[in-house]
Amino acid sequence: MAAAKRTSSVQFGVPGLGKKDAGVVIDILQDRLNALNDLALTLKHIHWNVVGPQFISVHTMLDPQVDAVRLMADETAERIATLGGSPTGTPGALVAARSWDDYSLGRDGALAHLGALDLVYAGVIEAHRKAITTTEEPDPVTQDMLIKQAGQLEQFHWFVRGHLEDPSGSLATSGARTEQQAAARARKK
């Protein structure tokens, strides 16, 4: 996921972090903020649209994830502001800046949604890990925040994958490149 373009200059900074480095970190954080806001909305969308025998387990599993991801988004936005930036959280700005498509499933079975969500989480975590690497030198405080978030996102991903894995360790969505492919493979589980 590409970093969003900064719409405002850094007004002030934090001691020991120059404005140029703060600007780079703010751009990275804005991209992560967009991804986290999108993830929270996607999780809630799945929560509302999941059906089938595993409905209640998936429905109730997702609400704590939504709450945690919303807190991550808030923490990320506040870090942007702390660094002297202005976090952008409007839907239009998110859509304009993101490099990914909307979640592609509507009303569907639990396994189909979890299959698609497997890919969503993989993308968010991969981008978070890249942001962790990129922020190591200029801002270890931001890096620590991202590491904590990544750990929680990885745990949620594990919860999702627990529904998609068989006892031998094979993942139903293995090799899928799109949400629709992952959903189709998960439905066959």
Secondary structure as GFF3:
##gff-version 3
##sequence-region A 1 189
A	DSSP	alpha_helix	19	49	.	.	.	ID=ss1
A	DSSP	beta_strand	50	51	.	.	.	ID=ss2
A	DSSP	alpha_helix	55	82	.	.	.	ID=ss3
A	DSSP	alpha_helix	91	97	.	.	.	ID=ss4
A	DSSP	beta_strand	108	109	.	.	.	ID=ss5
A	DSSP	alpha_helix	110	135	.	.	.	ID=ss6
A	DSSP	alpha_helix	140	164	.	.	.	ID=ss7
A	DSSP	alpha_helix	179	187	.	.	.	ID=ss8
###
